[in-house]
Amino acid sequence: MIVPALVLTLAALVVGGAGALALVHRLPRNRVLGVRTLWTMGSVDAFRRANRAAAPAFVGAGLVGLAGAGAALLSATTVAGVTMLVLGGLGLVGLLGAGGIVGARFAAAEEAEHEALAALPPTSCMPPEPAEPDCAPAAGVCGGSCAICPRDRTQA
């Protein structure tokens, strides 16, 4: 009973630790831990964001695994201990899978958004030159309210 509980404890600590690191964007891009898809492995930023989305499930999986291992060690009978180990292991694997799905979907949605933005034609928020010198400049494609557009302050 002790050895399986220690194995579950170790697995729970690894998964929970990876989730905690992902929460604070400190999980390095690697080939072992975290959400690893083609998109997330393509850049460090994508890897960190996808794993940040999956991090709560990873931390929860670690906590469930630790609870199952602790309950197994504290149980009075062998049957109850095995039951707690199985439930803790299933909870750990289930939440780990759910976190992986969330992170992969987040990465896929981000990839689709990136591709959609790349497909847009380049546009400028700068107003076109006025046809007559005494006319006020037009508002441009952003209607004059685009906060991200650079403005030429000399025209105003």
C-alpha positions, 0 to 999 in steps of 0.5 A, spaced: 500 500 500 505 504 501 509 504 494 503 505 490 501 511 494 508 514 494 508 513 486 501 517 486 504 522 490 510 523 486 505 523 480 501 528 483 507 533 485 510 533 478 503 534 475 501 540 480 508 543 480 508 543 472 501 547 473 503 551 478 509 553 474 504 554 468 500 559 472 506 564 473 508 563 466 515 559 469 514 553 465 519 552 460 518 549 453 520 542 453 518 535 450 515 532 457 511 536 461 505 541 459 501 542 453 505 540 447 502 541 440 505 543 433 502 551 435 505 551 442 511 548 440 512 553 435 514 559 440 515 560 447 509 565 448 504 560 445 507 554 449 506 559 455 499 561 454 496 554 452 499 552 459 496 558 462 489 556 460 490 549 462 494 550 469 488 550 473 486 543 471 493 541 472 494 544 479 487 540 481 489 534 478 495 534 483 491 536 489 486 530 487 492 525 486 495 528 493 488 527 496 487 520 494 494 518 496 493 521 503 487 518 504 489 511 502 495 511 507 490 513 512 485 508 511 484 502 516 482 497 511 486 495 505 480 495 500 478 502 502 486 504 501 486 501 494 479 504 493 482 511 495 488 510 490 484 508 484 479 514 485 485 519 486 489 516 480 483 516 476 481 523 478 489 525 477 488 522 470 481 525 468 483 532 470 490 532 467 486 530 460 481 535 461 487 540 462 490 538 456 484 538 452 483 546 454 490 548 453 490 544 446 483 548 444 486 554 446 492 553 442 488 551 436 483 558 437 489 562 438 492 559 431 486 560 427 486 567 430 493 568 428 491 565 421 485 570 420 489 576 422 495 574 417 490 573 411 487 580 412 490 585 407 494 591 410 490 597 412 492 604 415 489 608 420 492 614 417 487 619 414 488 620 407 491 626 404 485 632 403 484 633 396 484 641 397 489 644 402 483 648 406 479 641 407 479 638 414 483 631 413 478 625 413 477 620 419 480 614 416 478 607 416 478 607 424 473 613 424 478 617 428 477 613 435 482 607 433 487 607 439 492 603 436 493 607 430 499 612 430 497 619 429 501 624 426 500 630 431 503 635 426 496 635 422 492 636 427 
